[in-house]
């Protein structure tokens, strides 16, 4: 995605978000025959969470039009898969936050006779809008999902902008995808997400972040107790987001086919018009084991900042914040036995990963927007960063990951 393309995309986005606000444009036609009743207790309920991604006063940075495409892609996947099977799909989407038209929708995607349609379960306005960026507010949304569509297990898809473990602040960056919106009022920290899921009592089978920079060990550590798997990009993801129509069948299985999900990402972005993507799937059951190994390594090794030139960069910042984890530890750890122990745990912790030969950044801080990737483990770490952006060089020490490993 070159700069001219991105400028044009931003202009188009502003117009499409304006022209797609009508409910008629938002909802597809109902199926030709009456729906079948919803399952009383589904095998799996998948919850798609789409918070507001711009600001209170501007549509700049909004991903709304992409979200509508994402929902349509999921519906294509459902149709191709022959229906929802024993699953249910609920979506919470913030449609507008302008002072005169604040609106969010909780809806369920249903299937009948070869068609998908959207059933609005609840509409929220300024009078009853949940404070969905707080732990308690999101927990209430999750409880609505749980009470509406109780299931044996749950999966969560999160679409928005993302900036890894970095805490909410403003201003933020460009609309290539942050855990929330463009200003602090619409952002959420990952520990609060973990608290919300815990309060709702619905541990996730998986969480997929359709956002930039969320496949980090710091984020995975924050969420290790509330999800079994974490799927996310180590770097920036194009506005198109995840190829849901290709992924849906694998996501919807009682036991997700993680290899197929990974392959769908790689195959799509390898042939996409802007062929840049970096994706990892983390098995969170091995994160505490990884923390124990890293604590041993950090107790006996110190990193030479000059060695960062030999560590794979996976972000678009002038001073790197997100480094490839294996590339970093290889430079840090001179003890072969310890490094082998680390490698064995990493192989279990991130069993699926894929990356294109180069990744893309829209931050415009580097000489080129294209970053070659020669070393990739599917997850990043920020331990060696000296960046002042979001006070990363010091705020990294406030993360639970840092406290557990230093």
C-alpha positions as CSV (number, residue, x, y, z in Angstrom):
1,X,0.0,0.0,0.0
2,X,1.8,3.1,-1.2
3,X,1.2,6.6,0.3
4,X,-0.9,7.8,-2.6
5,X,-3.1,4.7,-2.3
6,X,-3.5,5.2,1.4
7,X,-4.5,8.9,0.9
8,X,-7.1,7.9,-1.6
9,X,-8.3,5.1,0.7
10,X,-8.8,7.5,3.5
11,X,-10.8,9.9,1.3
12,X,-12.9,7.0,0.0
13,X,-13.4,5.8,3.6
14,X,-14.8,9.2,4.7
15,X,-17.4,9.1,2.0
16,X,-18.3,5.5,2.4
17,X,-18.8,5.9,6.1
18,X,-21.1,8.8,5.4
19,X,-23.1,7.0,2.7
20,X,-23.6,3.7,4.6
21,X,-25.3,5.1,7.7
22,X,-28.9,4.1,6.6
23,X,-30.3,1.0,8.1
24,X,-31.4,-0.2,4.7
25,X,-27.8,-0.1,3.5
26,X,-26.7,-1.9,6.6
27,X,-29.0,-4.9,6.6
28,X,-29.3,-7.5,3.9
29,X,-32.7,-8.8,2.9
30,X,-34.5,-11.3,5.1
31,X,-34.6,-15.0,3.9
32,X,-37.5,-16.1,1.8
33,X,-39.0,-18.4,4.5
34,X,-39.4,-18.0,8.3
35,X,-36.2,-18.7,10.4
36,X,-35.7,-21.7,12.5
37,X,-35.7,-21.1,16.3
38,X,-32.3,-20.3,17.8
39,X,-30.5,-23.0,19.6
40,X,-31.2,-23.0,23.3
41,X,-27.7,-24.0,24.1
42,X,-25.2,-23.8,21.3
43,X,-22.0,-25.8,20.9
44,X,-20.1,-22.5,20.4
45,X,-21.1,-18.9,20.4
46,X,-18.7,-16.6,18.5
47,X,-18.9,-13.0,19.5
48,X,-17.6,-10.3,17.1
49,X,-16.7,-7.1,19.0
50,X,-16.4,-4.0,16.8
51,X,-16.0,-0.8,18.9
52,X,-15.8,2.7,17.6
53,X,-12.6,3.3,15.7
54,X,-12.6,7.0,15.0
55,X,-13.1,9.9,17.5
56,X,-16.1,11.8,18.9
57,X,-15.8,14.6,16.4
58,X,-14.3,13.1,13.3
59,X,-14.7,10.0,11.0
60,X,-11.0,10.1,10.3
61,X,-9.6,6.7,11.1
62,X,-13.0,4.9,11.0
63,X,-12.9,1.3,10.0
64,X,-16.7,1.1,9.8
65,X,-16.9,0.3,6.1
66,X,-14.3,-2.4,6.5
67,X,-16.3,-3.9,9.3
68,X,-19.4,-4.1,7.1
69,X,-17.3,-5.9,4.5
70,X,-15.9,-8.2,7.3
71,X,-19.5,-9.2,8.4
72,X,-20.4,-9.8,4.8
73,X,-17.3,-12.0,4.4
74,X,-18.3,-14.0,7.4
75,X,-21.8,-14.5,6.0
76,X,-20.2,-15.8,2.8
77,X,-18.2,-18.3,4.8
78,X,-21.3,-19.4,6.7
79,X,-23.2,-20.0,3.4
80,X,-20.2,-21.9,1.9
81,X,-20.1,-24.0,5.1
82,X,-23.8,-24.9,4.8
83,X,-24.9,-22.9,7.7
84,X,-24.0,-22.2,11.3
85,X,-24.3,-25.9,12.4
86,X,-24.5,-25.9,16.2
87,X,-23.0,-22.4,16.5
88,X,-24.4,-18.9,17.0
89,X,-22.8,-15.6,15.9
90,X,-23.5,-12.4,17.8
91,X,-22.0,-9.0,16.8
92,X,-21.7,-5.8,18.9
93,X,-20.9,-2.9,16.6
94,X,-20.8,0.8,17.4
95,X,-22.3,2.4,14.4
96,X,-21.9,6.1,15.3
97,X,-20.8,8.3,18.3
98,X,-21.7,11.7,16.9
99,X,-23.5,13.9,19.6
100,X,-26.8,13.7,17.6
101,X,-26.7,10.1,16.6
102,X,-24.9,7.9,19.1
103,X,-25.7,4.3,18.2
104,X,-24.6,0.7,18.7
105,X,-26.2,-2.5,17.8
106,X,-26.2,-6.0,19.3
107,X,-27.3,-8.4,16.5
108,X,-27.3,-12.0,15.7
109,X,-26.4,-13.4,12.3
110,X,-28.8,-16.3,11.4
111,X,-29.0,-18.7,8.5
112,X,-31.9,-20.1,6.6
113,X,-32.3,-21.9,3.3
114,X,-28.9,-20.7,1.9
115,X,-29.2,-17.1,3.2
116,X,-27.7,-15.2,6.1
117,X,-29.6,-12.3,7.6
118,X,-29.1,-10.1,10.7
119,X,-31.5,-10.0,13.6
120,X,-31.1,-6.9,15.7
121,X,-31.4,-7.9,19.4
122,X,-30.8,-4.6,21.0
123,X,-30.1,-1.0,19.9
124,X,-28.1,1.3,22.1
125,X,-28.2,5.1,22.0
126,X,-26.7,7.8,24.2
127,X,-29.4,7.0,26.8
128,X,-28.3,3.4,27.3
129,X,-24.9,3.0,25.7
130,X,-22.7,0.7,27.7
131,X,-19.3,2.0,28.8
132,X,-17.8,-0.7,26.6
133,X,-14.2,0.5,27.0
134,X,-14.2,-0.2,30.7
135,X,-13.9,-3.7,32.3
136,X,-17.3,-3.5,33.9
137,X,-18.9,-2.1,30.8
138,X,-17.5,-4.7,28.4
139,X,-18.4,-7.4,31.0
140,X,-22.0,-6.3,30.8
141,X,-21.9,-6.6,27.0
142,X,-20.4,-10.1,27.3
143,X,-23.0,-11.1,29.8
144,X,-25.7,-10.0,27.3
145,X,-24.1,-12.3,24.8
146,X,-23.8,-15.1,27.3
147,X,-27.4,-14.9,28.4
148,X,-28.7,-14.5,24.9
149,X,-26.6,-17.3,23.4
150,X,-25.4,-19.7,26.1
151,X,-22.9,-22.2,24.8
152,X,-20.5,-24.9,25.7
153,X,-17.6,-22.7,24.6
154,X,-17.0,-19.2,23.2
155,X,-14.8,-17.5,20.7
156,X,-14.2,-13.8,20.3
157,X,-13.3,-11.7,17.2
158,X,-12.1,-8.2,17.9
159,X,-11.9,-5.6,15.1
160,X,-10.4,-2.2,15.6
161,X,-7.1,-0.4,15.7
162,X,-4.3,-2.0,17.8
163,X,-1.1,-1.1,19.4
164,X,-0.1,-4.2,21.4
165,X,0.5,-3.8,25.1
166,X,0.9,-0.1,25.0
167,X,-1.6,1.7,27.2
168,X,-4.3,3.9,25.9
169,X,-3.3,7.5,25.2
170,X,-3.7,10.1,22.5
171,X,-3.2,10.9,19.8
172,X,-2.9,7.6,18.1
173,X,-2.0,6.7,14.6
174,X,-3.4,5.7,11.2
175,X,-6.3,3.5,10.1
176,X,-4.3,0.3,9.3
177,X,-6.0,-1.4,12.5
178,X,-5.6,-0.3,17.8
179,X,-7.4,-1.8,20.5
180,X,-10.1,0.7,20.1
181,X,-10.4,4.1,18.4
182,X,-8.2,7.1,17.5
183,X,-8.6,8.8,20.9
184,X,-8.3,7.6,24.5
185,X,-12.0,7.8,25.1
186,X,-12.5,4.9,22.8
187,X,-9.5,2.8,23.7
188,X,-9.1,-0.2,26.1
189,X,-6.1,-1.7,27.7
190,X,-5.6,-5.5,27.5
191,X,-5.6,-6.1,31.3
192,X,-9.1,-4.5,31.3
193,X,-10.2,-6.9,28.5
194,X,-9.0,-9.8,30.6
195,X,-10.9,-8.5,33.6
196,X,-14.1,-8.1,31.6
197,X,-13.9,-11.6,30.2
198,X,-13.2,-13.0,33.7
199,X,-16.1,-11.1,35.2
200,X,-18.4,-12.4,32.6
201,X,-17.3,-16.0,33.4
202,X,-16.9,-17.0,29.8
203,X,-13.3,-18.0,29.1
204,X,-12.7,-18.0,25.4
205,X,-11.6,-20.9,23.3
206,X,-9.8,-18.2,21.2
207,X,-9.5,-14.5,20.8
208,X,-8.7,-13.2,17.3
209,X,-7.5,-9.6,17.1
210,X,-8.2,-8.2,13.7
211,X,-5.9,-5.3,14.7
212,X,-2.3,-4.2,14.3
213,X,0.5,-5.3,16.7
214,X,-1.5,-7.6,19.0
215,X,0.6,-10.7,18.7
216,X,2.9,-9.8,21.5
217,X,4.1,-11.8,24.5
218,X,3.0,-9.0,26.7
219,X,-0.6,-9.1,25.4
220,X,-0.6,-12.9,25.5
221,X,0.6,-12.9,29.1
222,X,-2.3,-10.4,30.0
223,X,-4.9,-12.7,28.4
224,X,-3.4,-16.2,29.3
225,X,-6.1,-16.9,31.9
226,X,-9.1,-15.9,29.8
227,X,-8.4,-17.6,26.5
228,X,-6.8,-20.8,25.3
229,X,-5.5,-19.4,22.0
230,X,-4.6,-15.9,20.8
231,X,-4.6,-15.2,17.1
232,X,-3.2,-11.8,15.9
233,X,-0.7,-10.0,13.7
234,X,2.7,-9.0,14.9
235,X,2.7,-6.0,12.7
236,X,0.3,-3.8,10.8
237,X,-2.6,-5.4,9.0
238,X,-4.2,-3.9,6.0
239,X,-7.6,-2.3,6.4
240,X,-9.2,-5.3,4.7
241,X,-8.5,-7.3,7.8
242,X,-8.8,-11.0,8.2
243,X,-10.0,-13.1,5.2
244,X,-13.1,-14.3,7.1
245,X,-14.8,-16.0,4.3
246,X,-11.7,-18.3,4.0
247,X,-11.3,-18.7,7.7
248,X,-14.9,-19.2,8.8
249,X,-15.2,-23.0,8.5
250,X,-12.0,-23.5,10.5
251,X,-13.0,-21.0,13.2
252,X,-16.5,-22.6,13.6
253,X,-15.4,-26.2,14.1
254,X,-15.8,-27.5,17.7
255,X,-12.0,-27.7,17.8
256,X,-10.8,-25.0,15.5
257,X,-8.4,-26.0,12.7
258,X,-5.6,-23.6,13.5
259,X,-3.4,-24.7,10.7
260,X,-6.2,-24.0,8.2
261,X,-6.7,-20.5,9.8
262,X,-3.0,-19.8,9.5
263,X,-2.9,-21.0,5.9
264,X,-6.0,-18.9,5.0
265,X,-4.2,-15.8,6.2
266,X,-1.0,-16.5,4.4
267,X,-2.6,-17.6,1.1
268,X,-4.8,-14.5,1.1
269,X,-2.1,-12.0,1.8
270,X,0.4,-13.7,-0.4
271,X,-1.8,-13.0,-3.4
272,X,-3.5,-9.8,-2.2
273,X,-2.9,-6.6,-4.2
274,X,-0.9,-5.4,-1.2
275,X,0.9,-8.6,-0.2
276,X,2.0,-7.8,3.3
277,X,1.1,-9.7,6.4
278,X,2.5,-11.3,9.6
279,X,0.4,-13.6,11.7
280,X,0.8,-15.8,14.7
281,X,-1.3,-18.2,16.8
282,X,-0.3,-18.5,20.4
283,X,-1.3,-21.5,22.6
284,X,-1.7,-19.6,25.9
285,X,-1.4,-22.8,28.0
286,X,2.4,-22.5,27.6
287,X,2.8,-18.9,28.5
288,X,3.6,-19.4,32.2
289,X,6.2,-21.9,31.1
290,X,7.7,-19.4,28.8
291,X,7.8,-16.8,31.6
292,X,9.7,-19.1,33.8
293,X,12.3,-19.7,31.1
294,X,12.7,-16.0,30.4
295,X,13.1,-15.3,34.0
296,X,16.1,-17.7,34.1
297,X,17.6,-16.1,31.0
298,X,17.1,-12.6,32.3
299,X,18.7,-13.5,35.6
300,X,22.0,-14.5,33.9
301,X,22.1,-12.3,30.8
302,X,21.9,-8.6,30.0
303,X,21.1,-7.3,26.6
304,X,23.6,-5.0,24.8
305,X,21.5,-2.3,23.2
306,X,24.0,-2.1,20.3
307,X,22.8,-5.6,19.3
308,X,19.3,-4.4,18.4
309,X,20.6,-3.9,14.9
310,X,20.8,-7.7,14.6
311,X,17.3,-8.2,15.9
312,X,14.4,-8.5,13.5
313,X,12.3,-5.3,13.5
314,X,8.5,-5.9,13.1
315,X,7.1,-2.4,13.4
316,X,7.1,0.9,11.6
317,X,8.5,3.1,14.4
318,X,11.8,4.9,14.0
319,X,12.8,3.5,17.4
320,X,11.6,-0.1,17.4
321,X,9.0,-1.2,20.0
322,X,8.0,-4.6,18.6
323,X,10.9,-7.0,18.0
324,X,10.6,-10.7,16.9
325,X,10.9,-12.6,20.1
326,X,13.1,-15.5,18.9
327,X,15.4,-13.1,17.1
328,X,15.8,-11.1,20.3
329,X,16.4,-14.1,22.6
330,X,19.0,-15.5,20.2
331,X,21.0,-12.3,20.6
332,X,20.4,-12.1,24.3
333,X,21.1,-15.7,25.5
334,X,24.7,-17.0,25.1
335,X,23.9,-20.2,27.0
336,X,23.1,-22.9,24.4
337,X,21.2,-25.1,26.9
338,X,19.0,-22.2,28.0
339,X,18.4,-21.1,24.5
340,X,17.4,-24.6,23.5
341,X,15.0,-24.7,26.4
342,X,13.5,-21.4,25.2
343,X,13.2,-22.7,21.6
344,X,11.4,-25.8,22.8
345,X,8.8,-23.8,24.7
346,X,8.5,-21.3,21.9
347,X,7.7,-24.1,19.4
348,X,4.8,-25.3,21.7
349,X,3.7,-21.8,22.5
350,X,3.5,-20.5,18.9
351,X,2.9,-23.6,16.7
352,X,1.4,-21.7,13.8
353,X,2.7,-18.6,12.1
354,X,3.1,-17.1,8.7
355,X,4.7,-14.0,7.1
356,X,5.2,-12.5,3.7
357,X,8.7,-11.6,2.6
358,X,8.1,-8.0,3.6
359,X,5.7,-6.3,5.9
360,X,4.1,-2.8,5.4
361,X,4.0,0.2,7.7
362,X,1.9,3.4,7.2
363,X,3.5,5.3,10.0
364,X,5.9,7.1,7.7
365,X,8.8,7.1,10.2
366,X,11.1,4.9,8.1
367,X,12.9,5.6,4.8
368,X,10.7,2.9,3.2
369,X,7.2,1.6,4.1
370,X,8.4,-1.9,3.4
371,X,10.3,-3.9,6.0
372,X,12.1,-7.1,4.9
373,X,11.5,-10.1,7.2
374,X,14.2,-12.7,7.4
375,X,13.5,-14.0,11.0
376,X,9.9,-14.6,12.2
377,X,8.6,-16.5,15.3
378,X,4.9,-15.3,15.1
379,X,5.2,-13.2,18.3
380,X,7.0,-10.0,19.4
381,X,8.6,-8.8,22.6
382,X,9.4,-5.2,23.7
383,X,12.0,-5.9,26.3
384,X,14.9,-4.2,24.4
385,X,13.0,-1.1,23.3
386,X,14.4,2.3,24.1
387,X,11.5,4.1,22.4
388,X,10.0,7.2,24.0
389,X,6.7,6.7,22.1
390,X,4.0,6.1,24.7
391,X,7.0,6.1,27.1
392,X,7.6,2.6,25.9
393,X,11.1,2.4,27.4
394,X,9.8,2.8,30.9
395,X,6.1,1.7,30.6
396,X,7.3,-1.8,29.5
397,X,8.4,-2.3,33.0
398,X,4.9,-1.8,34.3
399,X,3.5,-4.8,32.3
400,X,2.8,-8.0,34.1
401,X,5.0,-9.8,31.7
402,X,8.0,-7.7,32.7
403,X,7.3,-8.2,36.4
404,X,7.0,-11.9,35.9
405,X,10.3,-12.2,34.0
406,X,12.7,-9.7,35.6
